[in-house]
Amino acid sequence: MAIFKAVLLYLKLYLIGNFLVVFVLAKSVPSPHEVLFSWKQIDYKFPNSNIKEKFLLEGEYIPENNVITGIKVHQNRIFLTVPRWREGVPSTLNFVDFNVTQEPSNSPLIPYPSWEFQELGNCTAIQYVQSMEIDQFGRMWVVDVGRVNTFTNPDNSCPPKLLLIDLATDEVIKEHIFPHSVVNHTKNFLNDIVVGCKNIQDENNCYAYISDADDSKLVMYNLMEDRSWFVTHETMIADPSATVIPILDGNYTFNTNIDGIALSPFDSNFDRVYYSPLSSFQLYSVLTSVLNEAVNGAILNDSQVITHGRTSGQSDGMAMDAVGNIYYGILSNNSVVYSNTTTEQIDETTEVLLVQDDVELQWVDTFAFDEEGYIYMTSNRLHRFSTETYDFSQDNFRVVRVFVGSKSYMYSAL
C-alpha cells in the first residue's frame, strides 16, 4: 500500500509538469474512493432514549430536516455540521470517532463540544454552523450564522459570531461577535471559511476569510486585532445564466451567490483567495494583501479581481492542498476535479478528474484533508433537500475519502 501511494503521488506530480501528455488518461481513469460513513437519515447520540423521544414528540428532532454539509478531520475525529435550515435539528456541530465507531452505516453523530452547547435560543451556545476550519495549532474556527430556520421561519434572536475551540481541551478560547455593519444580523448566510496563519511560531498572526452567500460578500477577520470587515464585487453575485443545474434525471434551480472559497497554500504565503458563486461557471481570485488592507464595505476594483476561466460545471465547496492544487465538485457530473493554481488559467481545459460516481457522489459539498495524504468530502444529495424529494430508504449522506498524497493548504509541501 505504501508503494502504491508513493507511485500515485509521483504520477500526480508528473502530470502537473507534463499536462498535455497524460491529461487524457487522467480524465478517463478516476481515482478509487472509499465510503467511510453513510446515512439514510441523520441520527444523534442522545443522552438516553427518553430524551430522544421527547425531542421527536416536541419537534426538536425532525429527521428529514437534517442534512450533513461541512467536514473537517483532526486525528481520530471527523467533524460534521448539520445546518439549522429548517426546524428539528437538535445539534448543528458534531463528530464521529473514526477509530471506535463500529457501525459506519447510520452511525449516530456526537454533538460537539457538548449537548449543552447546542441549545437553541442560548446565544452563548452554537446556533447554526455550516462550515469550520482547523488550523495548524489545533484550533477549530467555527462560523456560527446565529440565525436559525432560515429556509422556513427565520429566527434572528442571536448574532452571528466566530468561535475558536481548542481541540485538545474542547473549550472555547475566543469569541468574536460580528458587528451588524460587517455581517447583517437578520439576513446573512455565512457559508465557507479558510484560515491563514502565516507564522508557525505565532498563533495570533492569523486571518480568516468567510463567504456570505446572502449578501454576496467576503468577510475578513484579523485574530491579532480581533477585528472584522468585508468587501464586495459583482463577481460574487450569482450568474442568472447558471442557476439551473442538471443532475441525472432532473434540473434543479439554485440562485446562490459566493459560496465555496479556497486559500493559496502556506508556501505562497497564503497570498490569494479563490472563490465562486454556486450559481456560476467562473472561478475568481483576489490577493489577500488587497483584502487585508481594505476598509469595511469596500467595493473591489475590477483590476483587483482575476477571472481564471470557465469551469465545466457549477460547484459547491472547494479546497486547496499544499502543492497548489484546487479541488472542487462538478455538481452536474457527480464528480470532483482539480487544477493546479501555479498557472493563472484554471478552467475546464486544465481540470483533471479525481473521482466520479453517479450514486455515491451526488452533490459533493465540502472538503477536508488529514495528515496522511487523503482528501475527505461530504456528499448529501442537496438537490433532493431543496425539493423535499429524498428517498430515505436509500443512503443519502456520505463521508468519502480519496488518496491524493498531499496535506491541506495550511502546511508546507517542502
C-alpha positions as CSV (number, residue, x, y, z in Angstrom):
1,M,0.0,0.0,0.0
2,A,2.8,2.4,0.9
3,I,4.5,1.8,-2.5
4,F,1.1,2.3,-4.3
5,K,0.6,5.6,-2.5
6,A,4.1,6.8,-3.4
7,V,3.6,5.8,-7.1
8,L,0.2,7.6,-7.1
9,L,1.8,10.8,-5.7
10,Y,4.6,10.6,-8.3
11,L,2.1,10.3,-11.1
12,K,0.0,13.2,-9.9
13,L,3.1,15.4,-9.7
14,Y,4.3,14.2,-13.0
15,L,1.1,15.1,-14.8
16,I,1.3,18.7,-13.4
17,G,4.6,19.1,-15.3
18,N,3.5,17.1,-18.4
19,F,-0.1,18.0,-18.6
20,L,-0.6,17.5,-22.3
21,V,0.9,14.0,-22.3
22,V,-1.2,12.4,-19.6
23,F,-4.2,14.6,-19.3
24,V,-6.5,12.3,-21.3
25,L,-5.5,9.3,-19.2
26,A,-6.2,11.3,-16.0
27,K,-9.6,12.4,-17.3
28,S,-10.6,8.8,-18.2
29,V,-9.3,7.0,-15.1
30,P,-10.7,8.4,-11.8
31,S,-9.0,7.6,-8.5
32,P,-10.6,4.9,-6.3
33,H,-12.7,6.3,-3.5
34,E,-13.7,4.9,-0.1
35,V,-17.0,5.5,1.6
36,L,-16.2,5.8,5.3
37,F,-19.7,6.6,6.6
38,S,-23.2,6.6,5.1
39,W,-26.6,7.5,6.4
40,K,-30.2,7.2,5.2
41,Q,-31.2,9.7,7.8
42,I,-29.1,11.6,10.3
43,D,-29.4,10.4,13.9
44,Y,-27.6,11.5,17.0
45,K,-26.1,10.0,20.2
46,F,-28.8,11.3,22.6
47,P,-28.1,11.1,26.3
48,N,-30.8,8.4,26.5
49,S,-33.9,7.1,24.7
50,N,-36.3,9.2,26.7
51,I,-34.7,12.4,25.6
52,K,-34.7,11.3,22.0
53,E,-38.5,10.5,22.2
54,K,-39.1,13.9,23.9
55,F,-37.2,15.7,21.0
56,L,-39.2,13.8,18.4
57,L,-42.6,14.5,20.1
58,E,-41.8,18.2,20.6
59,G,-40.4,18.7,17.1
60,E,-36.9,19.4,18.3
61,Y,-35.7,16.5,16.2
62,I,-37.3,16.1,12.7
63,P,-35.0,13.6,11.0
64,E,-35.9,14.6,7.4
65,N,-34.7,18.2,8.1
66,N,-31.2,17.1,9.0
67,V,-28.5,17.3,6.3
68,I,-24.7,16.9,6.6
69,T,-22.7,19.6,4.9
70,G,-19.4,20.7,6.4
71,I,-16.5,18.4,7.2
72,K,-13.1,18.7,8.9
73,V,-10.7,16.0,10.2
74,H,-8.5,16.0,13.2
75,Q,-6.7,12.9,14.5
76,N,-9.4,10.3,15.1
77,R,-12.4,12.6,14.9
78,I,-14.3,13.6,11.7
79,F,-16.3,16.7,12.4
80,L,-19.6,17.2,10.6
81,T,-22.1,20.1,10.5
82,V,-25.8,20.0,10.2
83,P,-27.1,23.5,9.3
84,R,-30.3,24.6,11.0
85,W,-32.0,25.5,7.8
86,R,-35.3,24.1,8.9
87,E,-36.8,23.2,12.3
88,G,-35.9,20.0,14.1
89,V,-32.1,20.0,14.0
90,P,-31.0,19.1,17.6
91,S,-27.3,19.5,17.1
92,T,-25.5,21.6,14.4
93,L,-21.8,20.8,15.2
94,N,-20.9,17.1,15.6
95,F,-18.3,14.4,15.2
96,V,-17.9,10.7,14.6
97,D,-14.9,8.9,16.0
98,F,-13.2,7.2,13.1
99,N,-11.3,4.7,15.4
100,V,-14.1,3.5,17.6
101,T,-17.2,3.6,15.5
102,Q,-18.5,0.1,15.0
103,E,-21.3,0.9,12.5
104,P,-20.1,3.1,9.6
105,S,-23.7,2.8,8.2
106,N,-26.1,5.2,10.0
107,S,-23.6,5.9,12.9
108,P,-25.1,8.4,15.3
109,L,-23.5,11.9,15.4
110,I,-22.0,13.1,18.7
111,P,-22.7,16.7,19.5
112,Y,-19.6,18.9,19.8
113,P,-18.3,20.1,22.2
114,S,-21.4,19.0,24.1
115,W,-25.2,18.7,24.1
116,E,-25.5,21.8,26.2
117,F,-23.6,23.9,23.6
118,Q,-26.3,23.2,21.0
119,E,-29.1,24.9,22.9
120,L,-31.4,26.8,20.7
121,G,-32.0,30.4,21.7
122,N,-29.0,30.5,24.0
123,C,-26.8,33.0,22.3
124,T,-23.7,31.9,24.2
125,A,-24.1,28.4,22.6
126,I,-23.8,27.5,19.0
127,Q,-27.0,28.2,16.9
128,Y,-26.2,27.3,13.3
129,V,-22.9,26.0,11.9
130,Q,-22.4,25.3,8.2
131,S,-18.6,25.5,8.0
132,M,-15.5,25.4,10.1
133,E,-11.7,25.1,9.7
134,I,-8.9,23.6,11.8
135,D,-5.6,25.4,11.9
136,Q,-2.0,24.2,12.5
137,F,-2.3,25.0,16.2
138,G,-5.2,22.5,16.8
139,R,-7.9,25.2,17.0
140,M,-11.3,24.9,15.3
141,W,-12.6,28.1,13.8
142,V,-16.4,27.8,13.9
143,V,-18.6,30.1,11.9
144,D,-22.0,30.5,13.7
145,V,-24.6,32.1,11.4
146,G,-26.6,32.9,14.5
147,R,-29.9,32.8,12.6
148,V,-31.9,29.5,12.6
149,N,-34.7,28.0,10.5
150,T,-33.5,30.3,7.6
151,F,-35.4,28.3,4.9
152,T,-38.7,28.4,6.8
153,N,-39.4,30.9,9.6
154,P,-36.1,32.7,10.3
155,D,-35.3,33.3,14.0
156,N,-32.8,36.1,14.2
157,S,-32.5,36.2,18.0
158,C,-28.8,35.5,18.2
159,P,-26.0,37.4,16.4
160,P,-23.5,35.8,14.0
161,K,-20.2,35.0,15.6
162,L,-16.8,33.3,15.1
163,L,-15.6,30.9,17.8
164,L,-12.2,29.3,18.3
165,I,-12.2,26.0,20.1
166,D,-9.1,24.3,21.5
167,L,-9.4,20.7,20.2
168,A,-7.1,19.5,23.0
169,T,-9.5,20.6,25.7
170,D,-12.7,21.1,23.7
171,E,-13.1,24.5,25.3
172,V,-14.0,27.8,23.6
173,I,-10.9,30.1,23.8
174,K,-12.1,33.0,21.7
175,E,-15.4,34.6,20.6
176,H,-15.9,37.4,18.1
177,I,-19.4,38.7,17.5
178,F,-19.6,40.2,14.1
179,P,-20.9,43.8,14.1
180,H,-24.1,44.4,12.2
181,S,-22.1,46.8,10.0
182,V,-20.0,43.8,8.9
183,V,-22.4,40.8,8.9
184,N,-26.1,41.5,8.7
185,H,-27.8,40.0,11.8
186,T,-31.1,39.4,10.1
187,K,-30.2,38.1,6.6
188,N,-26.7,36.7,6.5
189,F,-25.8,33.3,5.1
190,L,-22.2,32.8,6.3
191,N,-21.1,29.8,4.2
192,D,-17.4,28.8,4.0
193,I,-14.2,29.7,5.8
194,V,-10.5,29.5,5.2
195,V,-7.7,30.5,7.6
196,G,-4.1,31.6,7.0
197,C,-1.7,31.7,10.0
198,K,1.5,33.0,8.4
199,N,4.0,32.3,11.2
200,I,4.0,28.9,12.7
201,Q,5.7,30.4,15.8
202,D,2.9,33.0,16.3
203,E,-0.6,31.6,16.8
204,N,-2.1,35.1,16.8
205,N,-0.9,36.2,13.4
206,C,-3.9,34.7,11.6
207,Y,-6.6,35.9,9.1
208,A,-9.9,34.2,8.3
209,Y,-11.8,34.7,5.1
210,I,-15.5,33.8,5.1
211,S,-18.1,33.9,2.3
212,D,-21.5,35.3,2.8
213,A,-23.9,33.9,0.2
214,D,-26.8,36.1,1.2
215,D,-25.1,39.5,1.0
216,S,-22.7,38.3,-1.8
217,K,-19.5,39.4,0.0
218,L,-16.3,38.3,1.6
219,V,-15.8,38.8,5.3
220,M,-12.3,39.0,6.8
221,Y,-11.2,38.6,10.4
222,N,-7.9,39.5,12.0
223,L,-7.3,37.5,15.1
224,M,-4.5,39.6,16.5
225,E,-6.6,42.7,16.3
226,D,-9.9,40.9,17.0
227,R,-11.4,42.9,14.0
228,S,-13.7,42.0,11.1
229,W,-14.7,43.8,7.9
230,F,-16.0,43.0,4.4
231,V,-15.6,43.6,0.7
232,T,-17.9,43.1,-2.3
233,H,-17.6,42.8,-6.1
234,E,-20.0,42.0,-8.8
235,T,-18.3,38.6,-9.4
236,M,-19.6,37.5,-6.0
237,I,-23.2,37.6,-7.3
238,A,-25.0,34.7,-8.9
239,D,-24.9,34.5,-12.6
240,P,-28.5,34.3,-13.9
241,S,-27.4,32.0,-16.8
242,A,-26.0,29.5,-14.3
243,T,-28.9,29.0,-11.9
244,V,-30.1,25.7,-13.4
245,I,-28.1,22.6,-12.6
246,P,-28.9,19.3,-14.4
247,I,-28.3,16.3,-12.1
248,L,-29.1,12.9,-13.5
249,D,-32.8,12.9,-14.4
250,G,-33.8,16.4,-13.3
251,N,-33.0,20.1,-13.5
252,Y,-32.6,22.0,-10.2
253,T,-32.6,25.7,-9.7
254,F,-30.3,27.5,-7.3
255,N,-29.8,31.2,-7.3
256,T,-26.9,31.3,-4.9
257,N,-24.1,33.9,-4.6
258,I,-20.5,33.5,-3.5
259,D,-20.2,30.0,-1.9
260,G,-17.0,27.9,-1.9
261,I,-13.7,29.6,-1.3
262,A,-10.1,28.4,-1.1
263,L,-6.8,29.9,0.1
264,S,-3.5,29.5,-1.7
265,P,-1.0,27.4,0.3
266,F,1.4,28.2,3.1
267,D,4.4,28.2,0.7
268,S,2.9,31.1,-1.3
269,N,2.3,33.0,2.0
270,F,-1.4,32.5,1.6
271,D,-1.4,35.2,-1.0
272,R,-4.7,34.6,-2.8
273,V,-8.3,33.8,-2.1
274,Y,-10.2,31.9,-4.7
275,Y,-14.0,32.0,-4.9
276,S,-17.0,31.2,-7.0
277,P,-20.8,31.7,-6.6
278,L,-22.6,28.3,-6.6
279,S,-24.6,29.7,-9.5
280,S,-21.6,30.4,-11.8
281,F,-19.3,28.7,-14.2
282,Q,-16.4,31.0,-13.4
283,L,-13.6,30.9,-10.9
284,Y,-12.2,34.1,-9.5
285,S,-9.5,35.2,-7.1
286,V,-8.2,38.3,-5.3
287,L,-4.9,38.9,-3.4
288,T,-5.1,38.6,0.3
289,S,-3.0,41.8,0.6
290,V,-5.9,43.6,-1.0
291,L,-8.4,42.1,1.3
292,N,-6.3,42.5,4.4
293,E,-5.9,46.3,3.8
294,A,-9.4,47.0,2.6
295,V,-11.8,49.3,4.6
296,N,-15.1,47.9,5.7
297,G,-17.6,47.8,2.9
298,A,-15.1,48.4,0.1
299,I,-16.1,47.5,-3.5
300,L,-13.1,45.8,-5.1
301,N,-11.8,47.4,-8.3
302,D,-12.1,45.2,-11.4
303,S,-8.4,45.2,-11.8
304,Q,-8.0,43.6,-8.4
305,V,-10.1,40.6,-9.3
306,I,-8.7,37.8,-11.6
307,T,-11.1,35.8,-13.7
308,H,-9.4,32.5,-14.3
309,G,-11.8,30.9,-16.8
310,R,-14.9,28.8,-17.3
311,T,-15.2,25.6,-15.3
312,S,-17.0,22.5,-16.6
313,G,-19.9,23.0,-14.2
314,Q,-21.3,24.6,-11.1
315,S,-19.7,23.6,-7.8
316,D,-20.4,24.0,-4.1
317,G,-17.3,23.8,-1.8
318,M,-13.7,23.9,-2.8
319,A,-10.3,23.2,-1.2
320,M,-6.6,23.8,-1.7
321,D,-3.8,21.4,-1.0
322,A,-0.2,22.1,0.0
323,V,1.2,22.0,-3.6
324,G,-1.4,24.4,-5.0
325,N,-4.0,22.1,-6.4
326,I,-7.5,23.4,-6.1
327,Y,-10.3,20.8,-5.8
328,Y,-14.0,21.3,-6.5
329,G,-17.0,19.3,-7.3
330,I,-18.8,19.3,-10.7
331,L,-22.4,19.0,-9.5
332,S,-23.9,18.2,-12.9
333,N,-21.5,15.3,-13.3
334,N,-21.4,13.9,-9.7
335,S,-17.6,14.3,-9.8
336,V,-14.6,16.0,-8.3
337,V,-11.9,17.6,-10.4
338,Y,-8.7,19.6,-9.6
339,S,-6.5,22.1,-11.3
340,N,-3.0,23.4,-10.5
341,T,-3.1,27.1,-9.5
342,T,0.6,27.7,-10.2
343,T,-0.7,28.7,-13.7
344,E,-3.1,31.6,-13.9
345,Q,-5.6,29.7,-16.2
346,I,-7.9,27.4,-14.2
347,D,-10.8,26.2,-16.3
348,E,-12.3,23.2,-18.0
349,T,-9.2,22.7,-20.1
350,T,-7.0,22.3,-17.1
351,E,-9.3,20.2,-15.0
352,V,-8.2,16.7,-14.0
353,L,-10.8,14.2,-13.0
354,L,-10.2,12.9,-9.4
355,V,-13.3,10.8,-8.8
356,Q,-16.8,10.3,-10.2
357,D,-19.8,8.2,-9.1
358,D,-23.5,8.8,-10.0
359,V,-24.7,7.2,-6.8
360,E,-22.2,7.9,-4.1
361,L,-21.2,11.4,-5.2
362,Q,-24.5,13.2,-5.8
363,W,-23.8,16.8,-4.7
364,V,-20.3,16.8,-3.3
365,D,-20.5,19.6,-0.7
366,T,-17.4,20.3,1.4
367,F,-13.8,19.0,1.7
368,A,-11.1,18.3,4.3
369,F,-7.6,16.9,4.5
370,D,-6.0,14.6,7.0
371,E,-2.2,14.3,7.7
372,E,-1.9,11.0,5.7
373,G,-2.5,12.4,2.2
374,Y,-6.3,11.9,2.0
375,I,-8.9,14.4,0.9
376,Y,-12.3,13.9,2.5
377,M,-15.6,15.1,1.2
378,T,-19.3,15.0,2.1
379,S,-22.0,14.2,-0.5
380,N,-25.6,14.9,0.5
381,R,-27.9,15.0,-2.5
382,L,-28.7,18.6,-1.5
383,H,-30.8,19.0,-4.7
384,R,-33.2,16.5,-3.1
385,F,-33.4,18.5,0.1
386,S,-34.3,21.7,-1.8
387,T,-37.2,19.9,-3.5
388,E,-38.1,17.7,-0.5
389,T,-37.7,14.5,-2.6
390,Y,-35.3,12.4,-0.5
391,D,-35.9,8.7,-0.6
392,F,-35.0,7.7,2.9
393,S,-34.9,4.0,2.1
394,Q,-31.6,4.8,0.3
395,D,-28.2,6.1,1.6
396,N,-28.4,9.9,1.1
397,F,-25.4,11.3,3.1
398,R,-21.8,10.1,2.9
399,V,-18.3,10.8,4.0
400,V,-15.9,9.8,1.2
401,R,-12.1,9.9,1.0
402,V,-9.6,9.7,-1.8
403,F,-5.8,9.4,-1.5
404,V,-4.1,12.4,-3.2
405,G,-0.7,12.4,-1.5
406,S,-0.9,15.9,-0.1
407,K,-1.8,17.8,3.1
408,S,-4.0,20.9,3.2
409,Y,-3.0,24.4,2.1
410,M,-2.1,25.2,5.7
411,Y,1.1,23.1,5.6
412,S,4.3,23.5,3.7
413,A,4.9,21.0,0.8
414,L,8.6,21.3,1.3
